[in-house]
Amino acid sequence: MKNILAVMEVTDKVTPLSLQILSRAREIADELDGRLDACLIGSDVAKFADELIAHGADRVLVAENPRLKDYLTLSYTKVFEAVVEASDPFGIMMPATHNLRDMGGRYAARKKIGLVAECVAVELNDTKDDIKWIRPTFDGQLFSDVRSQSIPKMGTVAEDVYEINEADANRKGEVVKVDVTLTDAECLTEILGSVKANTANSTLEDARVIVAGGLGLKEPKHWHLITELADALGAQTTGTKPISDQLWIPQDRYVGMSGRKVHPKVYIAIGISGSAQHIQGMKNSDIIIAINNDPTANIFDIAHYGIVGDLFEVVPKLTEAIKNL
Ligand SMILES: Cc1cc2nc3c(=O)[nH]c(=O)nc-3n(C[C@H](O)[C@H](O)[C@H](O)COP(=O)(O)OP(=O)(O)OC[C@H]3O[C@@H](n4cnc5c(N)ncnc54)[C@H](O)[C@@H]3O)c2cc1C
């Protein structure tokens, strides 16, 4: 029997991405006629098991220990090994988050197995003996179908590519405790405190209008074009990952698959090509307006309104027109 293991992440609740993955994992396990296990690692996490069963888990493997309160690479990887042993899965799907990308990488290296990162689709092949891990490649211009030759086949899955299925409170499942002992040597680091992210940034997710800039702006000295348009509109600003890598904007402020997820009423993408990774973070905007001098740019595929033109000419005129309204 080919079983699937879905790795869950919890904060004060099971994260939406975990439930999205669980929902997709349910469909795949059904196609394989296999069992779906969900994995909960942490301190005081067994209380979430019923919710996971309601969303499709046949078994919830719970590994609890006060020492697992915070994510730490060594302790979590050790415990995850025990969970995988108890599940004996054909495929492992986990959230593409900072912590689980870290744990997946460490586990894959230890076991010398493959790990496909940040997939935007997970499917079975026609003969149902392999998993197709679909992920963006070449700066998001293409999607590649990656196969892993080792078992378990393991991949991390990006946010918002699957919907959460409806919970069924009457579903029955099993809760299995996985015993974990952790020695001091396996808990070499300790989290002494945490610093809240800059609260000024939290407004991005709540923003009704967002003006976003990309590499089409060429140099940071041109960023004022973005802020001036945003000021005229009372909008928030953001950018693509390379813009934040080059520190034109704070590193925790870019939008995309590995960045922030936004859903404003209006998203204005200026000098942004529309890579799959960027689109992942803003595709749920109500209205997308793109300004780009390349009529074939991918951003126009998802834009509701497009202006093909030189941003250095278009944006100042647009800002001026809005100020005059
Ligand atoms: C694992 C991984 C994760 C990633 N995660 C993210 C992510 O979360 N978010 C993200 O944004 N990226 C992410 N990326 C990077 C992504 O693949 C792209 O490289 C990036 O989104 C491209 O940014 P851009 O659109 O600003 O630049 P470019 O792709 O270089 O596009 C610039 C655009 O500006 C246009 N342009 C140039 N001059 C002008 C002008 N004068 N007037 C008008 N238009 C002009 C060009 O036609 C072009 O379309 C990730 C990459 C990897 C490998």
Ligand as a Chemical Component Dictionary entry (heavy atoms), coordinates in Angstrom:
data_LIG
# 
_chem_comp.id                   LIG 
_chem_comp.type                 NON-POLYMER 
_chem_comp.pdbx_formal_charge   0 
_chem_comp.three_letter_code    LIG 
# 
loop_
_chem_comp_atom.comp_id 
_chem_comp_atom.atom_id 
_chem_comp_atom.alt_atom_id 
_chem_comp_atom.type_symbol 
_chem_comp_atom.charge 
_chem_comp_atom.model_Cartn_x 
_chem_comp_atom.model_Cartn_y 
_chem_comp_atom.model_Cartn_z 
_chem_comp_atom.pdbx_ordinal 
LIG C1  C1  C 0 13.234 29.755 -4.981  1  
LIG C2  C2  C 0 12.870 31.111 -5.550  2  
LIG C3  C3  C 0 11.896 31.832 -4.890  3  
LIG C4  C4  C 0 11.538 33.100 -5.388  4  
LIG N1  N1  N 0 10.564 33.784 -4.731  5  
LIG C5  C5  C 0 10.186 34.985 -5.228  6  
LIG C6  C6  C 0 9.137  35.713 -4.601  7  
LIG O1  O1  O 0 8.559  35.276 -3.600  8  
LIG N2  N2  N 0 8.797  36.920 -5.125  9  
LIG C7  C7  C 0 9.397  37.436 -6.253  10 
LIG O2  O2  O 0 9.029  38.548 -6.673  11 
LIG N3  N3  N 0 10.384 36.764 -6.854  12 
LIG C8  C8  C 0 10.803 35.555 -6.378  13 
LIG N4  N4  N 0 11.808 34.898 -6.993  14 
LIG C9  C9  C 0 12.506 35.559 -8.129  15 
LIG C10 C10 C 0 11.725 35.399 -9.440  16 
LIG O3  O3  O 0 12.035 34.161 -10.038 17 
LIG C11 C11 C 0 12.070 36.513 -10.439 18 
LIG O4  O4  O 0 13.462 36.522 -10.659 19 
LIG C12 C12 C 0 11.634 37.901 -9.960  20 
LIG O5  O5  O 0 10.296 37.894 -9.545  21 
LIG C13 C13 C 0 11.789 38.901 -11.111 22 
LIG O6  O6  O 0 11.659 40.187 -10.584 23 
LIG P1  P1  P 0 11.288 41.446 -11.511 24 
LIG O7  O7  O 0 9.975  41.190 -12.159 25 
LIG O8  O8  O 0 11.438 42.652 -10.657 26 
LIG O9  O9  O 0 12.477 41.490 -12.568 27 
LIG P2  P2  P 0 12.558 41.062 -14.078 28 
LIG O10 O10 O 0 12.083 39.671 -14.275 29 
LIG O11 O11 O 0 13.926 41.398 -14.535 30 
LIG O12 O12 O 0 11.500 42.011 -14.826 31 
LIG C14 C14 C 0 11.688 43.368 -15.045 32 
LIG C15 C15 C 0 10.570 43.814 -15.985 33 
LIG O13 O13 O 0 10.656 45.200 -16.157 34 
LIG C16 C16 C 0 10.324 45.496 -17.505 35 
LIG N5  N5  N 0 10.941 46.767 -17.850 36 
LIG C17 C17 C 0 12.261 47.046 -18.055 37 
LIG N6  N6  N 0 12.418 48.351 -18.334 38 
LIG C18 C18 C 0 11.189 48.915 -18.318 39 
LIG C19 C19 C 0 10.708 50.240 -18.559 40 
LIG N7  N7  N 0 11.547 51.244 -18.834 41 
LIG N8  N8  N 0 9.379  50.455 -18.485 42 
LIG C20 C20 C 0 8.500  49.451 -18.210 43 
LIG N9  N9  N 0 8.910  48.185 -17.980 44 
LIG C21 C21 C 0 10.243 47.916 -18.018 45 
LIG C22 C22 C 0 10.875 44.338 -18.308 46 
LIG O14 O14 O 0 10.165 44.200 -19.543 47 
LIG C23 C23 C 0 10.629 43.171 -17.380 48 
LIG O15 O15 O 0 9.395  42.533 -17.668 49 
LIG C24 C24 C 0 12.180 33.641 -6.534  50 
LIG C25 C25 C 0 13.161 32.885 -7.185  51 
LIG C26 C26 C 0 13.490 31.644 -6.698  52 
LIG C27 C27 C 0 14.565 30.876 -7.434  53 
# 
loop_
_chem_comp_bond.comp_id 
_chem_comp_bond.atom_id_1 
_chem_comp_bond.atom_id_2 
_chem_comp_bond.value_order 
_chem_comp_bond.pdbx_ordinal 
LIG C1  C2  SING 1  
LIG C2  C3  SING 2  
LIG C2  C26 DOUB 3  
LIG C3  C4  DOUB 4  
LIG C4  N1  SING 5  
LIG C4  C24 SING 6  
LIG N1  C5  DOUB 7  
LIG C5  C6  SING 8  
LIG C5  C8  SING 9  
LIG C6  O1  DOUB 10 
LIG C6  N2  SING 11 
LIG N2  C7  SING 12 
LIG C7  O2  DOUB 13 
LIG C7  N3  SING 14 
LIG N3  C8  DOUB 15 
LIG C8  N4  SING 16 
LIG N4  C9  SING 17 
LIG N4  C24 SING 18 
LIG C9  C10 SING 19 
LIG C10 O3  SING 20 
LIG C10 C11 SING 21 
LIG C11 O4  SING 22 
LIG C11 C12 SING 23 
LIG C12 O5  SING 24 
LIG C12 C13 SING 25 
LIG C13 O6  SING 26 
LIG O6  P1  SING 27 
LIG P1  O7  DOUB 28 
LIG P1  O8  SING 29 
LIG P1  O9  SING 30 
LIG O9  P2  SING 31 
LIG P2  O10 DOUB 32 
LIG P2  O11 SING 33 
LIG P2  O12 SING 34 
LIG O12 C14 SING 35 
LIG C14 C15 SING 36 
LIG C15 O13 SING 37 
LIG C15 C23 SING 38 
LIG O13 C16 SING 39 
LIG C16 N5  SING 40 
LIG C16 C22 SING 41 
LIG N5  C17 SING 42 
LIG N5  C21 SING 43 
LIG C17 N6  DOUB 44 
LIG N6  C18 SING 45 
LIG C18 C19 SING 46 
LIG C18 C21 DOUB 47 
LIG C19 N7  SING 48 
LIG C19 N8  DOUB 49 
LIG N8  C20 SING 50 
LIG C20 N9  DOUB 51 
LIG N9  C21 SING 52 
LIG C22 O14 SING 53 
LIG C22 C23 SING 54 
LIG C23 O15 SING 55 
LIG C24 C25 DOUB 56 
LIG C25 C26 SING 57 
LIG C26 C27 SING 58 
# 
